[in-house]
Each structure stands twice: as structure tokens, then as C-alpha cells.
């Protein structure tokens, strides 16, 4: 099974780092975050990767030229301004008629990928998304008459699930993508949901996108302390 990694965005919310390199190459410890993502997939037996490049594509390609892992990695330049759906469409020929995994090049979690794939197969849908419950960025206060009656430090969003990436997809999803301007998270996923062909694998464990410098610091501290939930020993 192949794993497609969407790694072509500009990373505009993390400009301190992304002005000099693409976000997937920003390090967590001694390795870029894309390595951490791929390492987790490889530990579940998935080591055939298609990396959809765009912004600073040459840097990503050069990184994999000196790569010392025994994985099969194909770096495809999918265009500088191509949207996420368009990037998927551009690698359709590499997928052929096989079920495949797909995720973003900036998000870590501790999902059991084998269970995720089994769930997808049992669901008989065209697409499965890992649904996550992220913590709030700030502590939440409940206030009555100027008194704080309850304080929750970064609670989970109650009753709400978000797109955590880590998809399992059937080749049929390419029929939902029109062209380079198609945003995967808009019409394709919306229409898959309307057609009842999108299932959700609920994951309540660790989930963390790296969108800012503080996110990087948080992830790096976990890694350096030997407490990274996404790491499989």
C-alpha cells in the first residue's frame, strides 16, 4: 500500500521557518517532521511513499537523494500554486486502482494505522478520515459575577471532531477532484459526505499539527524527553 504525503504548501503561518525551507523539512529533534510521519507509517509496514511537492520542491527532492532509510520514496512536483485536491489528482497514475493512505506533511499523531486501514475496509466507503479532538490553545474560564467558577487548562473541544488527516482512500476519490484549483477539504470531502461515502475513524489519542513555532517547540520537547507519543520503539 502506498502513502501519499501532501507536502507542497507555503506554510504561511510559520513564516519564521518556511521563508527558508518547506514546512515538512523543519526538524523535530534530528529529523524533519516528514521523516517522523513516514517512520510511523513504515513501522506499520507501509514504506512506499509518494510525496506531493510544490513550494521549495527542490529542497525536498534533495533531502531524499541522501536519504538513508530503505523506503521507496517518489517526489512529484505537483506545482507551486496547486491546491490539495489538485495535488492528489496529479499523482493518480501512480496509485492506479489500489487503496492508499494519505496525510499532511506537518501533522503527528499516535493513531494505530493498521486499525485505521481495517476500519476503512469494513466501512465500504470511498474515503476514511481520522477524526480528532484537539485541545484548545488557551485555558477556558467559566465566569459568574466576576468570579471564576471553573477553570479548564486547554480542554478538549466538547462534542466536536476535526479533520486530523491520516486518510485511507479508494481510487474512486479522483472522480471527485476537478482540476488544480480543487481544494480536497472542500468540494471533494463535502460531496463524499453527501454521498455517504466518507467514514470517520474516531481517534481520541495524541494529535498535533505543527503550525507555529510554539507547536514545534512543544513537539521537540516531547521528542527530546523520550516522551513522543507518535514514536514506536
N, C-alpha and C positions, 0 to 999 in steps of 0.2 A: 504494500500500500504506500502511496506517495503522500507526502505532506507539503502543501503549498504555504509559503510564508509571504504575507503581504509586507514588503519592506521598501516601498517606493515613495512614501510621503515626505513632506518637507519638515515635519516636526516643529511647526512654528511656535508651539507653546513651550519649547525647550531650546530657545534660540541661543542661550549661552553656550550650549554644546553643539547644536546642529548647524550653526553657521560654519563649522569647520569639518563636520563629518555627519553622515546619516545616523539617525537615532538607533537603528539596530546595531551599530558598531560602538555605542557608548558602553564602557566597561562596567561590569559588576564584579568586583574583585579583579582577577587576572584575565577575565574573558568578557567579550562583548555580550550584551543581553541576548542576541540572536543565538549565540552558542548555548546559553543556558536553556533556551526554548528547545533547540534541536536536541540537546543532550537528554532532556526529559523524554522526548518522543523516541529517541534511539534506545533508551532504557526499556521502552515498551515494545521494542522490535521494529520500529518504524525509522529507517535510516536512509530513505530515498527522498531527497528534498528538491523542491522547485522554489527558488527564491525570486519573487517578482520585484525587480529593481526599478528605480526611477531617479529620484534625487541622489546625486553623487554616486551613480551606479558603478562607476569605475572603482571606487574605493571598496565597495562590497565585493566586486569581482576579484580585486587584488587580494583581499583578505583570504578568500577561499583558494587562491592559487598557492598559498603557502600553508594551507590547512593540514593538520597532522592527524585528523580523525579519519577513520576508514569508512566514511559515509559517502554516498553518491549525491553530489550537490550540483544542480544545474541553475546557473544565474541567468535570468532572462531580463533584458532591458525592455520594460513594458511602457516606456515613455515618461517624460518628465511631468506632464500635467494630466495623465490618465487617472481616472477615478478608480476606486477599489473594485467595482464591478468590471470595468474595462480591463483592469489588470488580470483578473481571473479569465476573462474571455480570451485574452492574448495567449494564454498557456493551455487552451483547450486541447490542442493536438497532442500535447504531452500526456494528458490524462486519458485520452481515448475513451473507453467505455468502462472504466474502473471507478469504484467507490474511492474517495480520497479524503484526507484530512486537510484542514485549512485553519490558519490562525494569523494573528498580527505579530509583527516583529518587535513589539515593545511591551508585551504583557506576559506576566508569570502567574502560574497558579499550581496547585498540587492535585489537580484532577487526575483520577485514575483513567488513563486514556484507553486502556483495554475495556474497562466497563463502559466508557462512553461509546466506543465503537459497537459493543454488543447491544447497548441500549438503542443505538441508531438502527441496527439491523432488525431488532424486534419491533421497532416503531413503524416500519414500512413507509416512511416518508421520504421526500426528496432531500431534505436537509434537517440536520440537528444542530442546535446552538447550545453551548454551555451557558446556562443562566446562573448568574452570580448575584450575591447580595453584598455590595461594597459598603465599607464603613463611611460614615460622614467624615468630612475633613475637619470638622470642629466639634467641640463638646456642645451638647444640646441642653438648654435650660428650660425648665418649666417654672413660670413666674406667676405668683398671685399676690396682689397688693404689695408690690415691691420686694417680696421675699421669694427667694428661690426655693421651691418646694421639691424639686427633683433635678438632679444633675446626672447626665449620661455622657461619659467621655467617648466620643466617636462611636456612637451606637450603629448597629446595622439599620439600614433603611427598612422599616417595618412594612411587610407586605409587598415590597417592590423587588423586582428582579431586573437585571440589566444584561445586555449582551456582553458576555465575557470572552467572546471569541471561541477558539478551540471548537471549530465546526467539524462535522462529518457530513460529506456531501456526495450526492449522486451526480453523474454527468448531465442529468436532466436539467440541473440548475442553469446550465449555459443558455437554455431556451428562454430564461427569464432576464437575460442580460442583452441590451440592445447594442450598445457601442461604447467607445472610450469614455463617454460622459456619464455612463451609468454608475451610480453610487450603490454598491452592494447592500448597504444598510438601509437604503430607501426602497425604491420600487421592487427590486427582486425579493427581499425578505418580506416586504409588506404583501406582495402578491402571493408568495408561497404561504404566508399565514392565512390569507383569504381563501386559498385553495385547500386549506387544511393539510398542507404538505410540509409544514415546518414543526418539528417537535423540539421540546426543551428538556435538556438534561440538567436537573437542578443540582447545583454544586454549592454547598454551604461552607466549604473549607477556604483555604487561602486563595486570594485573588488580588493582584496588584498590577495595574498598568503603570508604566514609567512615563509620566507626562511632564514632570518638573524636576528641578534639581533636588528638591526635598524628597521626592519619590526615589530618586537614585540613591540618595544618602541612606534612606530607610532600608532599601533592598541591599545595599552594600554592607550596612551594619549587620544585617541578618546573616549574610554570606560570611563575613569575616569572623563572626561569633560561632560559626558552625551550626547555625540555627535556621538555615534557609529551608522553608517548607517544601520548596519545589525540587530540592536535591534528593536524589536516590543514591544511597551509598552502595 
